Amino acid sequence: MTSPLTTPASQGRWTPRLWGTLLVLCAAMFLDALDVSMVGVALPSIGSDLHLSTSALQWVVSGYILGYGGLLLLGGRTADLLGRRQVFLVALGVFALASLLGGLVDSGPLLIASRFVKGLSAAFTAPAGLSIITTTFPEGPLRNRALSIYTTCGATGYSIGLVFSGLLTEAGWRFTMLLPAPVALLALLAGMRLLPRTGRERGRGGYDIPGAVLGTASMLLLVFTVVQAPEAGWASARTVLSFLAVAVLLVLFVLAELRSPSPLVRLGVLRSGSQVRAQLGALTFVGSYMGFQFLVTLYMQQVLGWSALHTALAFLPAGALVALSATKVGAVIDRFGTTRLIVLGFVLMTAGYALFLRIDLHPVYAAVILPTMLLVGAGFALTFPSLNVQATNGVDEHEQGMVSGLLNTSVQVGGAIFLAVVTAVVTAHSPQKATPQAVLDSYRPGLVVVTFIAVAGLLMSLTGLRRTRTQRSVVVARSTVNEVAPATVKEADADRVPVRD
């Protein structure tokens, strides 16, 4: 069902209601990122107040990741089947309620449960919100602009969340849990008035119950196994058996999807090279950044002795750069295409990570840390919106929720897997005598791993650039044979047409 809001958008004009729709969706994305970043700084206070052990405290973060990453595939397909607007609003209401409960509970298990519910609700709002954008804004410059604004709201929320957490934790950790509740409630009320009404897409085969069960179970077990592996041991029987169980569930899931007339994930979408590159790009891009942010936070607080607020302000230039570029990146994507920008973004982020390897016990902020933050911020501003555009372009409207869920799953699973890998590497090099220099030396292998993850993403994205150039050569050759005008050749340039990327 095509939204009536697409008419003014397709004519190049954004009405106030269209802007309002985008702002509501951006608010949900902002809250998802805000919630993740705010809780990290508050963990010591939470553990002290609720008498939680380190392993139990980990689940305040991991509970959210488990609900979010485990249910994204189901959330994306549910949005297609039950209606994107309906799913988005219900999930946003659940998010607001869970935020309120999380700030009021006096029990560790209840807090962890509220975090799981928040992650679960985000698993439905994220793909529903992204698919509302892709079905409201027509493919091309207008959608690119909308997606660049939408995706950069996530980075802005993450950066602001770090600052807010430092301020709010001083007053009490409960405020970090309660803050998202009124914001989510306001977004819910606005969404009920502004979001376009969408129909329900019903496949001929009905609902894919086996696929939903197997897909959700495999993702939940995968995220759970990765999160627990550093503590249980990567080579432990429990971890190995869990990974084998994940493999079995994934094989059964693929078999179920191949036989289902209305699959949870239509595997045919992965025949597209650009779609595969977008998913793998999201996996490595977010995985490298999560590992980097984790190590830098530890370095600043445990080695340099900086406060939570000082650490948050050190990250702020990267977030500010992303926020300032929000309305501009869409035009850049129109001009250069997604492939070139993804490659450039990975180059910038890799350079930033490599530069940070120069850190010592007395870093000069302007010489090492600030340039790294600016490089990482610029890379983030170019790469993340481009990955979203590349993943959703050329996809039928009734499958936008599915692809959005798949992309968000790559983001969450990539973050969980590579963060666990980086944590394991650092743990393996932990010094027996925890002097500042010894602790810093234990972080360096983790930073090297982060850099190599970014290099892997860069190499993968370069294959798309080579393919684009090949397509370009074919187009030019055909145009020469057919004596096509130069203007037509330019319009057919695959590297400048986002849908081809």
Secondary structure, 3 states (H helix, E strand, C coil): CCCCCHHHHHCCCCCHHHHHHHHHHHHHHHHHHHHHHHHHHHHHHHHHHHCCCHHHHHHHHHHHHHHHHHHHHHHHHHHHHHCHHHHHHHHHHHHHHHHHHHHHCCCHHHHHHHHHHHHHHHHHHHHHHHHHHHHHCCCCHHHHHHHHHHHHHHHHHHHHHHHHHHHHHHHCCHHHHHCHHHHHHHHHHHHHHHCCCCCCCCCCCCCCHHHHHHHHHHHHHHHHHHHHHHHHCCCCHHHHHHHHHHHHHHHHHHHHHHHCCCCCCCHHHHHCHHHHHHHHHHHHHHHHHHHHHHHHHHHHHHHCCCCHHHHHHHHHHHHHHHHHCCCCHHHHHHHHCHHHHHHHHHHHHHHHHHHHCCCCCCCCHHHHHHHHHHHHHHHHHHHHHHHHHHHHCCCCHHHHHHHHHHHHHHHHHHHHHHHHHHHHHHHHCCCCCCCHHHHHHHHHHHHHHHHHHHHHHHHHHHHHHHHHHHHHHHHHHHHHHCCCCHHHHHHCCHHHCHHHC
